[in-house]
Amino acid sequence: MIKKSGLILSLILIFTVFIKADVPPPKGYVRVSVNFVAETKEDLSDYRFFFDFYGNFHEVNIQNKAKTIVPPSGGGARYASGKFLAVPKSAVNDSIGGQPYGVSELFKEKKVEGIIELGEHSFTKTVLRKDGKKVQPPVYLIERKADSLIMTQKKAVVKRAGLEESEPKSGKTMIAGIFLSLSAIFGGVFIFRKKTVKN
């Protein structure tokens, strides 16, 4: 019963994602494509890399000590975003053995060990129409850490008047700043009122 409930919830979630991705953007906005850009500074040829598009696995050939650009796969909402995975080549080869399995089938049947979930990437972004041509893809750095791999997003640099500045603060940072400012204001008002009452 629990397994069936989990399966139903998973199907509902996937269906919701597909519906959301197929809905056209609001008036004044546009949906743009965002490439996946990965950079490596070392030899990672002992790994294979895949995008997991809700159970459909696409292999990605990551270049060593170079940048790799992966454009959107197309094919609708299912391929709008995906999880990026790394798998040791030895694990894949050992799992396949002499069996006529494809890699996707091995993943689905959980017959591969050592899968590393590096992160998620969205191949589309909804922005104001006037900003449609300004969207730059994030650049991810893939590197070794101990006996595994990690993927981090590199800090974007914006060039203005010959100077290099860090990318503007994210929405979360700005919201945090607003809350801090409001806290300071309300704190000042409270102290002022307290002093007024004493006088």
C-alpha positions, 0 to 999 in steps of 0.5 A: 500500500505504501509503495503504491501511494509513493508511486502515485505521488511521484506520478502526480509530481511528474505530471505537475512539472510537465503541465507547468513547463508547458504553460506559456509564460505570463504576458510581458515575459518570455521563456528562453533556453539555457545551455548547460556549461561544465568546466573541468580542470583535471582528467575525469575520464574514469567517470561517465556523466548522464542527465536524468530526465525523469527516468530517461537518461541521456549520456553527456561527453564531458571534456577533460580540462576544458568547457563542455556546452550541452544545449537543451535536448528539446522534446517538450516539458520532460526535458526542461530540467534534469538531474546531472549524474556521474558514475564510475566507469568501472561500476557501469562496466561491472553492472553490464557484464554480459547482459544486454542491458542499456545504461538507462535500464540499469539505472531504472532497475537500480543495478548500478552502484556509486551513482553521484548526484552532482546537481540539477539544471534547468534548460529553460528560464522565464524572464521579462521580454526585455531581458530575454537576450541578456540571459547567460548560462551558469558555468559549473565546475566539476572537480574531485573531492576525496573519492568522489566528485562535486559540482559547484556553480562558478561566480558570474562576472559582469563587465561594466565600463572596463571593470569587472564586478560580481554578479548582482545579489541574488533574490534570496540575498536581497530579501535577507537584506530587506528583513535585516533593515526592517528589523533594525528600523522596528528595533529603533522604534521600540527603543525610542518608544521605550525612552519616551514612555520613561520620560 
